[in-house]
Amino acid sequence: MLKSFSELLLEAGTDEAGRGCLAGPVTAAAVILPIEFENNIINDSKQLTEIKRNLLKPLIEAKASHFGVAHIYPEEIDKINILNASILGMHQALDMLNASIEQIIVDGNKFKPYKNVPFECIVKGDSKYLSIAAASILAKTYRDAYMEKIHEEYPMYNWKKNKGYPTMEHREAIKKYGITKYHRKSFRLLPEQLKMEF
């Protein structure tokens, strides 16, 4: 079972979803869990089925002391790059916590200082610590819901299924139909990067 990083400090875990996608936002979440919180199912969102993630989302929201979720959209991603956009999303999610956090634990190896709060970057943190895993589930479920919503506007890209990731089907649709306002223009949208009208 995943644990807390520290039981002495008010700790927020943060993670993002959608960094490698060709379309849609990068979505970040931050979660503070009560020290006594335990759950045997919560894990890195990538290790869970969609059904389990969707069952865990309301449980995390109900049991968390505080949580926040932020989308950073393609226009901003194209301006500041995906790494900066991911960190910006985490900062915005942390802003929503409305708590005097004493420590931040971050999935991955890159972060920028948030206010004056000490932070620790942890590679594969979403499979080690409960609050990061909970944040990964919220980030993934909120982002998936957003992609399912915009799928209705552009069903030919099948975002309901591929969620904007660079599947062969998604790239074939880009080749056939071009790009939309939801695509990240700074990304390599096609392997051979055909000339496209932006």
N, C-alpha and C positions, 0 to 999 in steps of 0.2 A: 504494500500500500504506500502511496506517495505521502510525504510528510511536509511539514512547514520547514522553511529555511531557518527561521529563528522564532522561538516562543517568547522571547524577551522584548521584542520590538514590534510596533505596529507596522506590519509588512504588506506591501502591495506587490502582486505578481503581474507582469505584463507580457503580452505576446501579440503577434499580428498574423493575418491570413491574406493570401493573394499576392504575395510579392512577385511570383513568377508568371502571373497572368498577363494576357495580351489586352484584356478589356476589363473595365470595371475598376472599382476603388481598391486600394489596399486598406484593410480594416484592422484596427487595433483595439484591444480591450485591456482593462486593468481591473483587478479584483483584490479585495481584502476579505479574507475568510476569518471567522472566529477561531480562536486557538483550539477550541474543543471540537471543531468540525472534522468529521471523518467520512470517507466514502471510498469503497473498494473498486468502484467502476471508473471514476474520473481518471483520465489519462490524457496524454498527447492526443489532440483531436484527430490526427492522421491515423491513429491506431484504433479509432472507434468507427463503427458504422454510422451512417447518417441517422438511422433510427435511434441509436443510443445517444448521439449528440443532441438530437431534438428532444429526447426525454430528459437529458441532463440540464439543458438550458434553463427551463423554469425552476428546477431544483436549485441550481447555482444562484439564480437571481433572488430566490426566496431566502436562501440560507446565508448569502454573502452579507457581510457588514456593510460593504459599499461596492459598487461596480460602475464602470463607465465604458462606453463603446464609441469609437470615432471612425468615420470614413474619410479617407483622403482621396479625392477624385482625380481622374486622368489628367486634367488640365494642370493641376498642381504637381502631380508626379512628373509630367513632362518638363515642368519648370525647374524642379529642385532635385530630381532623380529619385529612384525607388528607395534607396537606403535612407535618404533624408526624409522622404515621405513616410516611410515606416516609423522612423523615430518621432516625427511630428505627430503621427497618429497616436503613438504611445503617450506622448506628452499631453495631447488633448484628452485622451481617456483618463489619464491621471488627474487632469484638471477637474474632471467630473466627480471625483471621489468625495470631495467635500469632507476630507478628514486630514488630520495632522499626521501624515505618514512619516515614519522614522527610518524606513528602509525600503528600497525597491529591488526586486529581483527580476531580471530580464532574460527572456529566452534568446540565445544566440551569443555573439561575441562583439556586437557593436551597439553603442548607446551614447547619448550626449547627456551631460549633467542636467538634472531636472531640479530647478530651484537650488536649495543647498542640501538636498536629501542624498545620503550615501546610497550607492547602487552597486549591484554585483551582476555581471553578465555570466550566464551559465549556458554552455553549449548543451543542447538536448535538455534544457531545463524543464521543458513541458512534459518530459517523461520522468522527472525526478521530484518536482515540487508541486504540491496541490494547487497553490494559487496561480502558478504559471499555467498549469494544465487547465484550470477553470477558465483562465483568460483565453487560452487557445480555443476552447470550445465556444465561448461567446463570440470571439472574433470570427471563427469559421461559420457559425450558424447565422449570425447577422449578415455576413457577407453573402452567404448562399441565398438567403432570403432576398437580398437586394438583386442578385443576379437573376433569380427566378422572376422577379418583378419586371426587370428590363427585357427579359426574354420575350415577354408579351408584345413589346414594341418592335423587336427585331428577331422573330422566331427562326429566321433562316440560319442564324449562327448557333442555335441550340444551346444557349447559355444555361438553360434549365438543367441540362445534363453536364456540360463541360465546365460550367461556372467561369468561363473566360480563359481557361488554361489552354496552352498551345497544342491541342489535339490535332490530329490530321483533319478531322471533320471541320474544326474551327478554321484552320488555315485554308482549306479548300473553299469554305464560304467567303473568306476574305478575298481570295483570288477571284471568285466569281462575282461577288457583290461589292467589293471595295470595303472601306472602313466606315465606322459610325462615330458619332460624338463620344461614344463610350470607350473607344479604342485608345490605347496609349501610343501616341505617334512617335515617341522617342524609343520605342521597343522595336526589335527586329520581328516584324509581324509575319514575314514569310522567310523561309530558310535562304532563298536566293535574293531576298529583298528586291522584289520586282518594283519597278517604278509605279508609284500609286499617287493618285491625286489627293493631296491633303487639303 
